[in-house]
Amino acid sequence: MGRVIALRPVPGASERTTLSELLAKRRIRLVHAAEDEGPATPAPVANRRPLGQILLERGALAPGDLIKALALRNREDVRLGDILLTHGWVREADLMAALAAQWNAAVVDLIAERPDPRLIDALGPELCLREAMVPWRRIGGVTLIATARPEAFASLRPYLPEELGPYRMVLAPERDVHSALLAGRQTALIRRAETKVDPEESCRNRNEARASRLTFGIIALSISGLVLAPHLVFALLMGWALITLIATSGLKFTAWIVEARAQRLADRNPKALPQGPAAPIRLPIVSIMVPLFRETDIAERLVARLGRLNYPRELLDILLVVEEDDATTRATLGAARLPRWMRTVTVPRGPIKTKPRALNYALNFCRGAIVGIYDAEDQPDPEQLHVVTRRFAEAPPEVACLQGILDYYNPRTNWLSRCFTVEYAAWFRAMLPGIARMGLVVPLGGTTLFFRRETIEELGGWDAHNVTEDADLGIRLARHGYRTELIPTVTHEEANCRALPWVKQRSRWIKGYAMTWAVHMRDPVRLWRELGPKRFIGLQILIFGSLSQYLLAPVMWSFWLVMLGLPHPIDALLTPMMHHAVLFLFISTELVNIAVGAWAVRGKQHRHLMKWVPTLHVYFPLGALAGWKAIYEVVTRPFYWDKTMHGVFDTLQHVVPGAQGSDLVPAIAAATAAAQVPAPRTALAPLID
């Protein structure tokens, strides 16, 4: 049986200056409620002294630092201890000793004396991680619960099994709680991460053999048809290609018109927009997950880029998610000095290795009420998290996801990067916002996504077997009655500037779109009922129509034979009027693409790309190669994650503008230090007489 060591206040503490006396001398009135350890603190315990006073009496905290911490605590939804630890104003050992004295509880060593795994199973490891607690021992008929959040212990009662009661609280640091849980129940957590999504909405039970037979059957039937009845089969393929071209171009044009009109009205009459509160009442903790894989030199850039976020550090919880067998990235992170607000989560080995599986696992370790995702090479706007938290505070509960705008910081690298930047501008600045305004399903991007944590947990997180988990999650959000909004904040990332990696990356996206469409179309009637007719049809155009365009592009290219005066397989079936109609359709769709692209890059930062917009006609055929590669992998390697390498065209100028290569260390240090935003003077207003 383990030995429990209780920590008591040091002798002579009553003879020292108390916190109230100290603040009175400085003519500052303390609002005692601001000093409570949590935003939902239970009823005060008799004779329980404020945590700050205990730390002062023990000489573990400077009075000035306490004043700043209380000012921050008064406007932020965070524990006082987390503020003190994040800013380095107190040592963790001193904080735990003070908490033990405050709550008259014991501090236990979970590393030296591991918890009883049977008790963990009784409560569930996911609940334990979410609440930063673990059942430690059962002694004399009493179950001891080790927690890092003593103020929330009373709220745990409804989740604790009655048969294991009564319960008593002991204390342990949060990282020790995590370590103890992982030591015994890591396998259970990773298996749960692989199967969290409802089987009816997941592709994990996909019948690969059946899918392969079906795909090969369709291909064989098409080839046989082209041999036996070439004119008829080619006409059918051409007809479907033209129908989907009309549908996808029409959706693109409509979304652009809707978004352009909305922006024009906003520019003319800004006061007509809905006005919300200036800021959330209390800033929440925001957890950001950054999945990493085979990154050799990303750590320093990550600290520099994310260090530019001016969100309070005590409210910032960044998790670097790395696979257990990724020795390259783990060695890189192990050699780096990460700030306290940035930590590493190692994902155990398993039968599959996908980004959504890693996200599901890491979600257990997030501390925030808002959960976001960045990619390894992302450089978000410094104000981005303030925009996110404000919008979530203003938005109704059904707005469960906010999608930011993605852009590239290296559009001038080559022609491919220019076209990629134009394509992204059209997608994130015209197409997606218009789709959202029309009330259609928004297929999410893979980064700069922010969710209400309670919603993402309700839906079971991400489908661990889907390689475009973002688009799949956007559909599942819509099916369950939630909405996604686009927010006007930009994240810059590295454009994929080489042809072969571009094809590999795009093929992964197309493969995921195909798998996502197949999963949600298992029961079309149910999908129609859950989405409604408008969103159902919009989803078919957006996903199945786009897939058809990628795969049937060679069929449409064949019409160049007609324009060149060469014979065409279905010449005999087309009248001159039909020839002219098809030509008019091709010209119209190209004009739509040019118009939308030009409108999307009309801003000062992208205006230099205007002359490159017409060259997208040569850029898009790369997608056909990616489409056929994707179909091949749907059959042969459905869960294979074709890694996109980062940092190929990355330079320090993209990390810290104006810095040179020799300035790497001071530039990173400056960016990180600048991000340690102190409390403004107005934050002290509630404490000043």
C-alpha positions as CSV (number, residue, x, y, z in Angstrom):
1,M,0.0,0.0,0.0
2,G,1.4,3.4,-0.9
3,R,2.4,6.0,1.6
4,V,0.6,9.4,1.5
5,I,2.5,12.4,2.6
6,A,0.4,15.4,3.7
7,L,1.9,18.9,3.3
8,R,1.2,21.5,6.0
9,P,1.8,25.2,6.2
10,V,5.2,26.3,7.4
11,P,5.5,27.4,11.0
12,G,5.5,31.1,11.7
13,A,3.4,32.0,8.7
14,S,1.0,34.0,10.8
15,E,3.7,36.5,11.7
16,R,4.3,37.4,8.1
17,T,2.6,40.1,6.1
18,T,-0.7,38.8,4.7
19,L,-1.8,39.3,1.1
20,S,-4.6,41.7,2.1
21,E,-2.3,43.9,4.2
22,L,0.2,44.0,1.4
23,L,-2.4,45.1,-1.2
24,A,-3.9,47.6,1.2
25,K,-0.5,49.3,1.6
26,R,-0.4,49.6,-2.2
27,R,-3.9,51.2,-2.1
28,I,-5.3,48.3,-4.1
29,R,-8.6,46.6,-3.3
30,L,-8.6,42.9,-3.9
31,V,-11.7,41.3,-5.3
32,H,-11.5,38.0,-3.4
33,A,-13.6,36.2,-6.0
34,A,-10.9,36.8,-8.6
35,E,-8.4,34.8,-6.5
36,D,-10.4,31.6,-6.4
37,E,-8.7,28.8,-8.1
38,G,-11.2,28.2,-10.9
39,P,-14.1,29.9,-12.8
40,A,-16.6,27.5,-11.3
41,T,-15.2,27.2,-7.8
42,P,-17.3,25.3,-5.3
43,A,-18.6,26.8,-2.1
44,P,-15.7,28.0,0.1
45,V,-14.2,25.5,2.5
46,A,-14.1,26.7,6.1
47,N,-10.8,28.5,6.9
48,R,-9.6,27.9,3.4
49,R,-7.0,30.6,2.7
50,P,-6.4,32.2,-0.7
51,L,-3.8,30.4,-2.7
52,G,-1.9,33.6,-3.4
53,Q,-1.6,34.4,0.3
54,I,-0.2,30.9,1.0
55,L,2.4,31.3,-1.7
56,L,3.4,34.8,-0.4
57,E,3.7,33.5,3.2
58,R,6.0,30.7,2.0
59,G,8.1,33.1,0.1
60,A,7.4,31.2,-3.1
61,L,5.9,34.1,-5.0
62,A,6.8,37.8,-5.4
63,P,4.0,40.3,-4.6
64,G,4.2,42.0,-7.9
65,D,3.9,38.8,-9.8
66,L,0.8,37.9,-7.8
67,I,-0.8,41.2,-8.6
68,K,-0.3,40.6,-12.3
69,A,-1.5,37.1,-12.1
70,L,-4.7,38.2,-10.3
71,A,-5.3,40.8,-13.0
72,L,-5.0,38.2,-15.7
73,R,-7.2,35.7,-13.7
74,N,-9.9,38.3,-13.5
75,R,-10.5,38.4,-17.2
76,E,-9.5,34.9,-18.3
77,D,-11.1,31.5,-17.8
78,V,-8.0,29.8,-16.4
79,R,-6.8,28.7,-13.0
80,L,-4.5,30.9,-11.0
81,G,-1.9,28.2,-10.7
82,D,-1.7,27.8,-14.5
83,I,-1.0,31.5,-14.9
84,L,1.8,31.4,-12.3
85,L,3.4,28.3,-13.9
86,T,3.1,29.6,-17.5
87,H,4.9,32.8,-16.7
88,G,7.5,31.2,-14.5
89,W,6.4,33.1,-11.4
90,V,6.3,30.0,-9.2
91,R,7.8,26.5,-9.1
92,E,5.6,23.6,-9.6
93,A,6.7,22.0,-6.3
94,D,5.9,25.2,-4.4
95,L,2.5,25.4,-6.1
96,M,1.6,21.8,-5.2
97,A,2.7,22.4,-1.6
98,A,0.5,25.5,-1.4
99,L,-2.5,23.7,-2.9
100,A,-2.1,20.9,-0.4
101,A,-2.1,23.4,2.4
102,Q,-5.1,25.3,0.9
103,W,-7.3,22.2,0.5
104,N,-5.9,20.2,3.5
105,A,-5.1,17.4,1.0
106,A,-2.1,15.1,0.4
107,V,0.3,15.2,-2.5
108,V,1.0,11.7,-4.0
109,D,3.8,10.5,-6.3
110,L,2.0,8.8,-9.2
111,I,5.3,8.0,-10.9
112,A,6.8,6.1,-8.0
113,E,3.5,4.4,-7.0
114,R,1.3,3.8,-10.0
115,P,-2.5,3.9,-9.8
116,D,-4.6,0.7,-9.6
117,P,-5.5,-0.1,-13.3
118,R,-8.8,-1.7,-12.2
119,L,-9.9,1.6,-10.8
120,I,-9.0,3.4,-14.0
121,D,-11.0,0.9,-16.0
122,A,-14.0,1.5,-13.7
123,L,-14.0,5.3,-14.5
124,G,-12.6,5.1,-18.1
125,P,-9.2,6.6,-19.1
126,E,-10.9,9.2,-21.4
127,L,-12.8,10.7,-18.5
128,C,-9.7,10.7,-16.4
129,L,-7.7,12.6,-19.0
130,R,-10.4,15.1,-19.7
131,E,-10.7,15.9,-16.0
132,A,-7.0,15.6,-15.2
133,M,-7.6,13.1,-12.5
134,V,-6.9,9.4,-11.8
135,P,-8.2,6.9,-9.2
136,W,-5.1,6.1,-7.2
137,R,-5.8,3.6,-4.4
138,R,-8.6,2.1,-2.4
139,I,-7.6,2.2,1.3
140,G,-9.9,1.2,4.1
141,G,-13.0,1.3,1.9
142,V,-12.2,4.8,0.6
143,T,-11.2,5.5,-3.0
144,L,-8.5,8.1,-3.3
145,I,-8.7,10.3,-6.5
146,A,-5.6,12.1,-7.5
147,T,-6.4,15.3,-9.2
148,A,-4.6,18.4,-10.6
149,R,-7.7,20.5,-10.3
150,P,-8.9,20.4,-6.7
151,E,-11.5,23.2,-7.2
152,A,-13.3,20.9,-9.7
153,F,-13.3,17.8,-7.5
154,A,-16.9,18.3,-6.3
155,S,-18.2,18.4,-9.8
156,L,-16.8,15.0,-10.5
157,R,-19.2,13.3,-8.1
158,P,-21.9,12.5,-10.8
159,Y,-19.3,10.7,-12.9
160,L,-18.0,8.5,-10.2
161,P,-19.4,5.0,-9.6
162,E,-21.4,4.7,-6.4
163,E,-20.0,1.2,-5.6
164,L,-16.5,2.6,-5.3
165,G,-17.4,5.4,-2.8
166,P,-16.8,7.1,-0.6
167,Y,-14.2,9.2,-2.4
168,R,-11.4,11.4,-1.0
169,M,-9.2,13.8,-2.9
170,V,-5.4,13.8,-3.1
171,L,-3.3,16.0,-5.3
172,A,-0.8,15.4,-8.2
173,P,0.6,17.5,-11.0
174,E,-1.2,17.2,-14.3
175,R,1.7,15.8,-16.2
176,D,2.1,13.0,-13.6
177,V,-1.6,12.2,-14.0
178,H,-1.1,11.9,-17.8
179,S,2.0,9.8,-17.4
180,A,0.3,7.4,-14.9
181,L,-2.7,6.9,-17.2
182,L,-0.5,6.3,-20.2
183,A,1.7,3.8,-18.4
184,G,-1.3,1.5,-17.9
185,R,-4.0,2.3,-20.4
186,Q,-2.2,3.7,-23.5
187,T,-3.3,0.8,-25.7
188,A,-7.0,1.3,-24.7
189,L,-6.8,5.0,-25.6
190,I,-5.3,4.4,-29.0
191,R,-7.7,1.6,-29.9
192,R,-10.5,4.0,-28.9
193,A,-9.0,6.7,-31.1
194,E,-9.3,4.3,-34.0
195,T,-13.0,3.6,-33.5
196,K,-14.6,6.7,-32.0
197,V,-16.8,7.5,-35.0
198,D,-20.2,5.8,-35.4
199,P,-19.6,2.8,-37.7
200,E,-22.4,4.0,-39.9
201,E,-20.5,7.2,-40.6
202,S,-17.0,5.7,-40.8
203,C,-15.1,4.1,-43.6
204,R,-13.3,1.6,-41.3
205,N,-15.8,-1.2,-42.1
206,R,-15.4,-0.6,-45.8
207,N,-15.3,-3.8,-47.7
208,E,-12.1,-3.4,-49.7
209,A,-12.5,-6.7,-51.7
210,R,-16.0,-5.7,-52.7
211,A,-14.9,-2.1,-53.6
212,S,-12.0,-3.6,-55.7
213,R,-14.3,-5.9,-57.6
214,L,-16.8,-3.1,-58.2
215,T,-14.2,-0.7,-59.4
216,F,-12.5,-3.3,-61.7
217,G,-15.9,-4.3,-63.0
218,I,-16.8,-0.7,-63.9
219,I,-13.5,-0.3,-65.7
220,A,-13.8,-3.6,-67.5
221,L,-17.3,-2.8,-68.6
222,S,-16.3,0.6,-69.9
223,I,-13.4,-0.8,-71.9
224,S,-15.6,-3.5,-73.3
225,G,-18.2,-0.9,-74.2
226,L,-15.6,1.2,-76.0
227,V,-14.6,-1.8,-78.0
228,L,-18.1,-3.2,-78.8
229,A,-20.1,0.1,-79.0
230,P,-17.6,2.9,-79.0
231,H,-19.9,5.6,-80.1
232,L,-22.6,4.9,-77.6
233,V,-20.3,4.5,-74.6
234,F,-18.2,7.5,-75.5
235,A,-21.4,9.6,-75.9
236,L,-22.6,8.5,-72.4
237,L,-19.3,9.4,-70.9
238,M,-19.2,12.8,-72.7
239,G,-22.8,13.5,-71.7
240,W,-22.0,12.9,-68.0
241,A,-18.8,15.0,-68.2
242,L,-20.8,17.9,-69.7
243,I,-23.6,17.6,-67.1
244,T,-21.1,17.7,-64.2
245,L,-19.2,20.5,-65.9
246,I,-22.4,22.6,-66.0
247,A,-23.3,21.7,-62.4
248,T,-19.8,22.4,-60.9
249,S,-19.3,25.6,-62.8
250,G,-22.8,26.8,-62.0
251,L,-22.2,26.1,-58.3
252,K,-18.9,28.0,-58.4
253,F,-20.5,30.9,-60.3
254,T,-23.4,31.1,-57.8
255,A,-21.2,30.9,-54.7
256,W,-19.0,33.7,-56.1
257,I,-22.0,36.0,-56.9
258,V,-23.4,35.4,-53.4
259,E,-20.1,36.2,-51.7
260,A,-19.3,39.2,-53.9
261,R,-22.7,40.7,-53.2
262,A,-22.3,40.1,-49.5
263,Q,-18.9,41.8,-49.5
264,R,-20.2,44.7,-51.6
265,L,-23.1,45.3,-49.1
266,A,-20.7,45.1,-46.2
267,D,-18.4,47.7,-47.8
268,R,-21.3,50.0,-48.5
269,N,-22.9,49.8,-45.1
270,P,-20.7,48.3,-42.4
271,K,-23.3,49.2,-39.7
272,A,-25.8,46.8,-41.2
273,L,-23.7,43.9,-40.1
274,P,-24.8,42.2,-36.9
275,Q,-22.9,43.7,-34.0
276,G,-21.8,41.5,-31.1
277,P,-20.0,42.2,-27.9
278,A,-16.6,43.8,-28.2
279,A,-14.9,40.7,-26.7
280,P,-15.8,37.5,-24.8
281,I,-16.5,38.1,-21.1
282,R,-13.7,35.8,-20.2
283,L,-11.1,34.6,-22.6
284,P,-11.1,30.7,-22.8
285,I,-8.2,28.3,-23.1
286,V,-7.6,27.4,-26.7
287,S,-5.9,24.0,-27.5
288,I,-4.1,23.7,-30.9
289,M,-3.1,20.4,-32.2
290,V,-0.2,20.3,-34.8
291,P,0.3,16.9,-36.4
292,L,3.9,16.3,-37.4
293,F,5.4,13.5,-39.4
294,R,9.0,13.1,-40.5
295,E,9.9,16.8,-39.9
296,T,13.7,17.3,-39.6
297,D,14.0,21.0,-38.8
298,I,10.5,22.2,-38.0
299,A,10.8,22.8,-34.2
300,E,12.5,26.2,-34.4
301,R,10.2,27.5,-37.0
302,L,7.1,26.2,-35.1
303,V,8.1,28.1,-32.0
304,A,8.8,31.3,-34.0
305,R,5.6,31.1,-36.1
306,L,3.2,30.2,-33.3
307,G,5.1,32.5,-30.9
308,R,3.7,35.4,-33.0
309,L,0.2,34.6,-31.8
310,N,-0.6,37.3,-29.2
311,Y,-3.1,35.2,-27.3
312,P,-2.2,35.1,-23.6
313,R,0.3,32.3,-23.0
314,E,-1.6,30.9,-20.0
315,L,-4.6,30.3,-22.3
316,L,-2.6,28.8,-25.1
317,D,-2.2,25.0,-25.2
318,I,-0.3,23.8,-28.2
319,L,0.1,20.1,-28.7
320,L,2.8,18.8,-31.1
321,V,1.4,15.4,-32.2
322,V,4.0,12.9,-33.3
323,E,4.0,9.2,-34.1
324,E,5.8,6.9,-31.8
325,D,7.9,5.3,-34.6
326,D,8.8,8.7,-36.1
327,A,12.3,8.8,-34.8
328,T,13.2,11.8,-37.0
329,T,10.6,14.2,-35.6
330,R,10.9,12.9,-32.0
331,A,14.7,13.5,-32.1
332,T,14.1,17.0,-33.5
333,L,11.6,17.9,-30.8
334,G,13.8,16.3,-28.1
335,A,16.7,18.6,-28.9
336,A,14.5,21.7,-28.9
337,R,13.6,23.8,-25.9
338,L,9.9,24.2,-26.1
339,P,8.0,26.8,-24.1
340,R,5.6,25.7,-21.4
341,W,2.6,26.4,-23.5
342,M,3.9,23.9,-26.2
343,R,4.1,20.2,-25.4
344,T,4.6,16.9,-27.3
345,V,2.0,14.1,-27.5
346,T,3.4,10.8,-28.8
347,V,0.9,8.6,-30.6
348,P,1.4,4.9,-30.1
349,R,1.9,2.4,-32.9
350,G,-1.1,0.8,-34.5
351,P,-2.5,-1.0,-37.5
352,I,-3.0,2.3,-39.3
353,K,-1.1,5.6,-39.3
354,T,-3.3,8.5,-40.3
355,K,-3.6,12.1,-39.2
356,P,-7.2,11.7,-37.9
357,R,-6.2,8.8,-35.7
358,A,-3.4,11.0,-34.2
359,L,-5.9,13.8,-33.7
360,N,-8.4,11.6,-31.9
361,Y,-5.7,10.4,-29.6
362,A,-4.3,13.9,-28.9
363,L,-7.8,15.3,-28.2
364,N,-7.7,13.5,-24.9
365,F,-4.9,15.7,-23.7
366,C,-6.4,19.0,-24.8
367,R,-7.2,21.4,-22.0
368,G,-9.2,24.0,-23.9
369,A,-12.9,24.5,-24.5
370,I,-12.0,25.4,-28.1
371,V,-9.8,23.0,-30.1
372,G,-8.0,24.1,-33.3
373,I,-5.7,22.5,-35.9
374,Y,-2.6,23.8,-37.6
375,D,-0.3,22.2,-40.1
376,A,3.5,22.0,-39.4
377,E,4.3,24.8,-41.8
378,D,1.5,27.2,-40.8
379,Q,2.0,30.8,-40.0
380,P,-1.3,32.2,-38.6
381,D,-2.2,35.8,-38.2
382,P,-1.1,37.1,-34.8
383,E,-4.7,38.1,-33.9
384,Q,-6.3,34.9,-35.1
385,L,-7.2,33.3,-31.8
386,H,-8.9,36.5,-30.6
387,V,-11.0,36.5,-33.8
388,V,-11.9,32.9,-33.1
389,T,-12.8,33.3,-29.4
390,R,-14.9,36.4,-30.1
391,R,-16.8,34.7,-32.9
392,F,-17.6,31.7,-30.8
393,A,-18.8,34.0,-28.0
394,E,-21.1,35.8,-30.4
395,A,-22.3,32.8,-32.5
396,P,-25.3,30.6,-31.6
397,P,-24.6,27.1,-30.3
398,E,-25.2,25.4,-33.7
399,V,-22.1,27.1,-35.1
400,A,-19.7,24.4,-34.1
401,C,-16.8,25.0,-36.4
402,L,-14.9,28.1,-37.7
403,Q,-12.8,27.8,-40.8
404,G,-10.1,30.3,-41.5
405,I,-8.7,31.4,-44.8
406,L,-5.6,29.5,-46.1
407,D,-3.0,31.3,-48.2
408,Y,0.6,30.8,-49.3
409,Y,3.7,32.7,-48.3
410,N,5.7,31.6,-51.3
411,P,3.6,32.4,-54.3
412,R,6.6,33.7,-56.3
413,T,8.6,30.5,-56.2
414,N,7.5,29.3,-59.6
415,W,4.6,29.0,-61.9
416,L,3.1,26.1,-60.0
417,S,3.1,28.0,-56.7
418,R,1.4,31.0,-58.4
419,C,-1.4,28.8,-59.8
420,F,-1.8,27.0,-56.5
421,T,-2.1,30.4,-54.7
422,V,-4.7,31.5,-57.2
423,E,-6.7,28.3,-56.8
424,Y,-6.6,28.6,-53.0
425,A,-7.7,32.2,-53.2
426,A,-10.7,31.3,-55.3
427,W,-11.6,28.4,-53.0
428,F,-11.2,30.1,-49.6
429,R,-12.2,33.7,-50.5
430,A,-15.0,33.1,-53.0
431,M,-16.2,29.5,-53.2
432,L,-16.3,28.3,-49.6
433,P,-17.7,31.6,-48.1
434,G,-20.4,31.6,-50.8
435,I,-21.3,28.0,-50.1
436,A,-21.6,28.8,-46.4
437,R,-23.8,31.8,-47.0
438,M,-26.0,29.6,-49.2
439,G,-26.5,27.2,-46.3
440,L,-24.8,24.3,-48.1
441,V,-22.4,21.7,-46.7
442,V,-18.9,23.1,-46.2
443,P,-16.1,20.6,-46.8
444,L,-13.5,21.7,-44.3
445,G,-9.8,22.4,-45.0
446,G,-7.2,20.5,-43.1
447,T,-5.9,23.4,-41.1
448,T,-7.0,26.7,-39.4
449,L,-10.0,24.8,-38.1
450,F,-11.5,25.6,-34.7
451,F,-14.2,23.6,-32.9
452,R,-16.3,23.7,-29.8
453,R,-14.8,20.8,-27.9
454,E,-18.0,19.5,-26.6
455,T,-19.4,19.2,-30.2
456,I,-16.3,17.4,-31.6
457,E,-16.5,14.9,-28.7
458,E,-20.2,14.4,-29.3
459,L,-19.5,13.5,-32.9
460,G,-16.7,11.1,-32.0
461,G,-13.9,13.2,-33.3
462,W,-12.4,12.4,-36.7
463,D,-12.8,9.2,-38.8
464,A,-9.4,7.6,-38.2
465,H,-9.6,5.6,-41.4
466,N,-10.3,8.6,-43.7
467,V,-7.4,10.4,-45.4
468,T,-9.5,13.5,-45.9
469,E,-10.9,13.6,-42.4
470,D,-11.6,17.4,-42.7
471,A,-14.1,17.1,-45.6
472,D,-15.7,14.1,-43.9
473,L,-16.1,16.0,-40.6
474,G,-17.7,18.9,-42.4
475,I,-20.4,16.6,-43.7
476,R,-21.0,14.9,-40.4
477,L,-21.3,18.3,-38.7
478,A,-24.1,19.2,-41.2
479,R,-25.8,15.8,-40.8
480,H,-26.0,16.4,-37.0
481,G,-27.5,19.9,-37.4
482,Y,-24.4,22.0,-36.9
483,R,-23.0,24.8,-39.0
484,T,-19.6,25.9,-40.2
485,E,-18.7,29.6,-40.7
486,L,-15.8,31.2,-42.5
487,I,-13.9,33.8,-40.5
488,P,-11.8,36.6,-42.0
489,T,-8.5,35.6,-40.6
490,V,-5.6,34.2,-42.7
491,T,-3.1,31.4,-42.1
492,H,-0.1,31.3,-44.5
493,E,1.5,28.0,-45.4
494,E,4.0,26.6,-47.9
495,A,2.7,26.0,-51.4
496,N,3.6,22.6,-53.0
497,C,5.7,23.8,-55.8
498,R,6.9,20.6,-57.5
499,A,4.8,18.7,-60.0
500,L,5.2,15.2,-58.6
501,P,4.6,16.1,-54.9
502,W,1.6,18.2,-56.1
503,V,0.1,15.2,-57.8
504,K,0.7,13.0,-54.8
505,Q,-0.9,15.6,-52.5
506,R,-3.9,16.2,-54.7
507,S,-4.4,12.4,-55.2
508,R,-4.7,12.0,-51.5
509,W,-7.4,14.7,-51.3
510,I,-9.3,13.1,-54.2
511,K,-9.0,9.6,-52.7
512,G,-10.4,10.9,-49.5
513,Y,-13.2,12.7,-51.2
514,A,-14.1,9.5,-53.0
515,M,-14.1,7.5,-49.8
516,T,-16.1,10.2,-48.0
517,W,-18.7,10.3,-50.7
518,A,-19.0,6.5,-50.6
519,V,-19.4,6.4,-46.9
520,H,-22.1,9.0,-46.7
521,M,-24.0,7.6,-49.7
522,R,-24.4,4.2,-48.1
523,D,-28.0,5.2,-47.2
524,P,-28.9,8.0,-49.7
525,V,-32.5,8.3,-48.3
526,R,-31.2,8.9,-44.8
527,L,-28.6,11.4,-46.1
528,W,-31.4,13.3,-48.0
529,R,-33.5,13.3,-44.9
530,E,-30.7,14.6,-42.6
531,L,-29.4,17.3,-45.0
532,G,-32.5,18.3,-46.9
533,P,-32.9,18.5,-50.7
534,K,-30.8,21.6,-51.2
535,R,-27.8,20.5,-49.2
536,F,-28.0,17.0,-50.6
537,I,-27.9,18.1,-54.2
538,G,-25.2,20.7,-53.4
539,L,-23.1,17.9,-51.8
540,Q,-23.5,15.7,-54.9
541,I,-22.3,18.5,-57.1
542,L,-19.5,19.5,-54.9
543,I,-18.0,16.0,-54.3
544,F,-19.3,13.6,-56.9
545,G,-19.4,16.2,-59.6
546,S,-15.8,17.3,-58.9
547,L,-14.6,13.7,-58.9
548,S,-16.3,13.1,-62.2
549,Q,-14.5,16.1,-63.7
550,Y,-11.1,14.9,-62.6
551,L,-11.7,11.4,-64.0
552,L,-13.4,12.4,-67.2
553,A,-11.1,15.3,-68.1
554,P,-9.5,13.2,-71.0
555,V,-12.9,12.7,-72.5
556,M,-13.5,16.5,-72.7
557,W,-10.0,17.1,-73.9
558,S,-10.9,15.0,-76.9
559,F,-13.1,17.9,-78.2
560,W,-9.9,19.6,-79.2
561,L,-9.9,17.2,-82.1
562,V,-13.1,18.9,-83.3
563,M,-11.6,22.4,-83.0
564,L,-8.5,21.3,-84.9
565,G,-10.7,19.8,-87.7
566,L,-9.8,16.2,-86.8
567,P,-12.3,13.4,-86.6
568,H,-14.0,12.8,-83.3
569,P,-15.5,9.5,-82.0
570,I,-19.0,10.9,-81.8
571,D,-18.9,13.3,-84.7
572,A,-21.8,11.4,-86.3
573,L,-24.0,12.0,-83.2
574,L,-23.4,15.8,-83.0
575,T,-25.1,18.3,-85.2
576,P,-23.3,21.6,-86.0
577,M,-25.6,23.3,-83.5
578,M,-24.5,20.9,-80.8
579,H,-20.9,21.5,-81.7
580,H,-21.4,25.2,-81.2
581,A,-23.2,24.6,-77.9
582,V,-20.4,22.5,-76.5
583,L,-17.8,25.1,-77.6
584,F,-19.9,27.8,-75.9
585,L,-20.1,25.8,-72.7
586,F,-16.3,25.3,-72.7
587,I,-15.7,29.0,-73.2
588,S,-18.3,30.0,-70.6
589,T,-16.8,27.8,-67.9
590,E,-13.3,29.1,-68.7
591,L,-14.6,32.6,-68.3
592,V,-16.1,31.7,-64.9
593,N,-12.8,30.3,-63.7
594,I,-11.0,33.4,-64.9
595,A,-13.5,35.8,-63.4
596,V,-13.6,34.1,-60.0
597,G,-9.8,33.7,-59.9
598,A,-9.3,37.4,-60.8
599,W,-11.8,38.5,-58.2
600,A,-10.2,36.4,-55.5
601,V,-6.7,37.9,-56.2
602,R,-7.8,41.5,-56.6
603,G,-6.4,42.5,-53.2
604,K,-3.1,44.3,-52.8
605,Q,-1.2,41.2,-51.6
606,H,-2.3,39.1,-54.5
607,R,-2.6,41.6,-57.4
608,H,0.6,40.5,-58.9
609,L,-1.0,37.1,-59.6
610,M,-3.7,38.6,-61.9
611,K,-1.8,37.9,-65.1
612,W,-1.3,34.3,-64.2
613,V,-5.1,33.5,-63.7
614,P,-5.7,32.5,-67.4
615,T,-2.9,29.9,-67.1
616,L,-5.0,27.8,-64.8
617,H,-6.3,26.2,-68.0
618,V,-2.9,24.5,-68.2
619,Y,-2.6,24.0,-64.5
620,F,-5.8,22.0,-63.9
621,P,-4.9,19.0,-66.2
622,L,-2.5,17.9,-63.4
623,G,-5.6,17.1,-61.5
624,A,-6.6,14.4,-64.0
625,L,-3.3,12.6,-63.2
626,A,-4.0,12.9,-59.5
627,G,-7.6,11.6,-60.0
628,W,-6.5,8.4,-61.7
629,K,-3.8,7.9,-59.1
630,A,-6.4,8.4,-56.4
631,I,-8.8,5.8,-57.9
632,Y,-5.9,3.3,-58.1
633,E,-5.1,3.8,-54.4
634,V,-8.8,3.6,-53.4
635,V,-8.6,0.0,-54.5
636,T,-5.1,-0.9,-53.6
637,R,-4.1,1.3,-50.6
638,P,-7.2,3.1,-49.2
639,F,-5.6,4.1,-45.9
640,Y,-2.1,5.0,-47.2
641,W,-1.1,8.6,-46.3
642,D,1.0,10.1,-49.0
643,K,3.2,12.4,-47.0
644,T,3.7,16.0,-48.2
645,M,7.2,17.3,-47.4
646,H,7.4,20.7,-45.8
647,G,10.2,23.2,-45.6
648,V,11.4,22.7,-49.3
649,F,10.9,26.4,-50.1
650,D,10.7,27.6,-46.5
651,T,13.0,30.4,-45.4
652,L,13.3,32.5,-42.3
653,Q,11.8,35.5,-44.1
654,H,8.5,33.6,-44.0
655,V,8.9,32.9,-40.3
656,V,10.0,36.3,-39.0
657,P,9.6,39.0,-41.8
658,G,12.8,40.8,-42.4
659,A,15.2,38.3,-40.7
660,Q,18.2,37.0,-42.5
661,G,19.7,33.5,-42.2
662,S,22.3,34.5,-39.7
663,D,19.6,36.0,-37.5
664,L,17.9,32.7,-36.9
665,V,18.4,32.4,-33.1
666,P,17.8,36.1,-32.1
667,A,14.9,36.3,-34.5
668,I,13.2,33.3,-33.0
669,A,14.0,34.5,-29.5
670,A,12.5,37.9,-30.3
671,A,9.4,36.4,-31.7
672,T,8.9,34.1,-28.7
673,A,9.6,36.9,-26.2
674,A,7.3,39.3,-28.0
675,A,4.5,36.8,-27.7
676,Q,4.7,36.9,-23.9
677,V,2.0,39.6,-23.8
678,P,1.7,41.3,-20.4
679,A,-1.6,42.2,-18.9
680,P,-2.7,45.7,-20.1
681,R,-3.3,48.4,-17.5
682,T,-7.0,48.1,-18.0
683,A,-6.8,44.6,-16.7
684,L,-6.0,46.0,-13.2
685,A,-9.1,48.2,-13.2
686,P,-11.2,45.9,-11.0
687,L,-8.4,45.9,-8.4
688,I,-7.7,49.6,-8.2
689,D,-9.4,51.9,-5.6
